[in-house]
Amino acid sequence: MGKRYFIELSREDIALVSYFPGLELKDNPDASWINDVLLTAIEPIGRRKNAKIRGVPITFWIGVRRTARRRAEIFLFMTPDHPEAVIEKAIAKALLPIRDGKVHAGRERLPDSAFPCLQMFRGKIIRFYNALDGEEGFYIPTVVWEDGAPAPLLLPIPENDERLTVNVPNEEAENLLIEAQILPFYLSTGDQCRSFQQALIPVAREVD
């Protein structure tokens, strides 16, 4: 029987920011930008044996907002904002082929509108889902093409969906689906959450 796990994250954090017009979605309206573009780009990095890359939980947050050049663009926030140089360079190289992007364009505090979507840690790629205040069940954040621009979308997952339960994470486990729990600002910072995660043997804690 699988068990449900979660990872605690905090928006009290500074992120390294990239943004993209999401033109891949225009070419394929059925595509999901996180699964079909972002995950495809970073997956090879997550499998590397480099100790520095494996040793830091790198979390990607997603949002959509207007820019000076387009009506809406996909904003990708990466925490921590100052990882090891080898990590920053590897991720920048992986993101550069994404169409018309501005990779590592700056650093800013995580906005309330950003949702955690992926984490790369210990040779694994974790796909996050979220519980929303006042809503039943869980949701996977993604981005789709709508009315000529990228738009955020929260895909519902029924609470009894078997994808929400996973076996205890191990060295062979990849592409886990795990809940992201966002801690209030006054409880924790991003650095504290990362330190806690790095001290664990499994990649997440069991939910009671």
C-alpha positions in Angstrom: 0.0 0.0 0.0 1.5 3.4 -1.0 1.7 6.3 1.4 1.2 10.0 0.9 4.2 12.3 1.3 4.6 16.0 1.3 7.5 18.6 1.2 7.3 21.8 3.1 8.2 25.0 1.2 8.2 28.7 1.9 7.5 31.8 -0.2 9.7 33.7 2.2 12.5 33.3 -0.4 14.4 35.0 -3.2 14.2 33.3 -6.6 16.3 33.4 -9.8 13.8 34.4 -12.5 13.4 33.4 -16.2 10.5 34.0 -18.5 9.2 32.6 -21.7 6.4 33.3 -24.2 5.2 29.7 -24.2 5.1 29.5 -28.0 5.4 25.7 -27.8 1.8 25.7 -26.4 0.6 27.7 -29.4 2.0 25.1 -31.7 0.4 22.3 -29.7 -2.7 23.4 -27.8 -2.9 20.0 -26.0 0.5 20.4 -24.5 1.2 21.1 -20.8 4.2 23.5 -20.5 5.5 22.1 -17.3 5.4 18.4 -18.4 6.2 18.9 -22.1 8.7 21.7 -22.0 10.2 22.4 -18.6 10.4 18.8 -17.4 11.9 17.7 -20.7 14.6 20.4 -20.4 15.7 19.7 -16.8 15.3 16.0 -16.6 18.8 15.2 -17.8 20.3 17.5 -15.1 18.3 15.7 -12.4 19.9 12.4 -13.4 23.5 13.6 -13.2 25.8 12.0 -10.6 27.5 15.4 -9.8 27.5 15.6 -6.0 26.8 19.4 -5.9 23.8 19.1 -8.2 22.4 16.1 -6.3 23.0 17.8 -2.9 20.8 20.9 -3.2 17.0 20.8 -3.4 16.3 23.0 -6.5 12.6 24.0 -6.6 10.9 25.5 -9.6 7.8 27.8 -9.1 5.5 28.8 -12.0 3.4 31.9 -12.7 2.0 33.9 -15.6 2.0 37.7 -15.9 2.2 40.6 -18.4 5.6 41.8 -19.6 6.7 44.8 -21.7 7.0 42.6 -24.8 3.9 40.4 -24.5 0.4 40.3 -23.1 1.4 37.3 -20.9 4.5 35.2 -20.4 5.4 32.2 -18.3 7.6 33.2 -15.3 9.8 30.5 -13.9 11.2 31.1 -10.4 14.0 28.9 -9.2 15.1 28.6 -5.5 17.6 29.0 -4.1 18.5 32.1 -6.1 22.3 31.6 -5.6 23.0 27.9 -6.0 26.4 26.5 -6.7 27.8 27.9 -9.9 27.8 24.5 -11.6 24.0 24.2 -10.9 23.2 27.7 -12.1 25.2 27.1 -15.4 23.7 23.7 -16.0 20.1 24.9 -15.6 20.8 28.0 -17.7 22.2 25.8 -20.5 19.1 23.5 -20.3 16.6 26.4 -20.5 18.3 28.3 -23.3 16.7 26.2 -26.1 13.2 27.1 -24.9 11.8 29.5 -27.5 12.4 33.2 -27.1 13.1 32.9 -23.4 14.9 35.3 -21.1 16.9 32.9 -19.0 18.1 34.0 -15.5 17.0 37.5 -16.2 17.1 38.6 -12.5 16.3 37.8 -8.9 13.2 38.7 -7.0 11.1 37.7 -4.0 8.7 34.9 -4.7 5.2 36.3 -5.4 2.1 34.9 -3.8 0.8 34.0 -7.3 3.6 31.5 -7.9 2.9 27.8 -7.5 5.7 25.2 -6.9 5.7 22.7 -9.8 8.9 20.7 -9.8 11.9 19.9 -7.5 15.2 18.4 -8.5 17.0 16.7 -5.6 19.1 13.6 -5.0 18.8 12.3 -8.6 15.0 12.6 -8.6 12.5 14.9 -10.3 9.5 15.6 -8.1 6.3 16.8 -9.6 4.3 18.9 -7.0 0.6 19.0 -6.5 -1.2 21.4 -4.0 -4.2 21.6 -1.8 -6.0 25.0 -2.1 -7.6 26.8 0.8 -11.3 26.3 0.8 -11.2 23.7 -2.0 -11.6 19.9 -1.8 -9.1 17.6 -3.3 -5.7 18.5 -4.8 -4.5 20.3 -7.9 -1.5 20.1 -10.3 -0.3 23.5 -11.5 0.5 23.9 -15.2 0.3 26.4 -18.0 -1.8 26.1 -21.2 -2.5 28.3 -24.3 -5.7 30.3 -24.0 -7.0 33.2 -26.1 -3.6 33.8 -27.8 -1.4 33.7 -24.7 -0.2 31.3 -22.0 -2.5 31.0 -19.0 -2.2 29.3 -15.6 -4.3 26.2 -15.0 -4.8 24.1 -11.9 -5.8 20.5 -12.9 -7.9 18.8 -10.2 -6.9 15.4 -8.9 -9.6 13.5 -6.9 -8.5 12.7 -3.3 -8.8 9.0 -4.0 -6.6 9.1 -7.1 -4.0 6.4 -6.9 -1.3 8.8 -8.2 -1.4 10.6 -4.8 0.1 7.6 -3.0 3.6 6.5 -3.7 6.0 3.9 -2.2 8.7 5.0 0.1 11.1 7.1 -2.0 14.3 5.2 -2.8 17.3 5.6 -5.0 15.5 4.1 -8.0 12.4 6.3 -7.7 11.9 9.0 -10.4 9.3 11.6 -11.3 7.5 11.3 -7.9 4.1 13.0 -7.4 4.3 14.7 -4.0 2.3 17.4 -2.2 3.8 20.8 -1.7 2.8 22.4 1.5 3.5 26.1 1.7 4.3 27.3 5.2 3.2 30.7 6.4 5.8 33.5 6.2 6.2 33.7 10.0 7.0 30.0 10.4 9.8 29.4 8.1 12.1 30.7 5.4 13.3 29.0 2.2 16.7 28.5 3.7 15.2 26.7 6.7 13.1 24.5 4.5 16.1 23.5 2.3 18.2 22.7 5.4 15.5 20.5 6.7 15.1 18.6 3.4 18.8 18.1 3.1 18.9 16.4 6.5 16.3 13.8 5.5 17.0 10.3 4.1 13.7 10.1 2.2 12.8 13.0 0.0 9.6 13.8 1.9 7.7 13.2 5.2 4.8 10.9 5.5 1.4 12.5 6.0 -0.5 11.1 9.1 
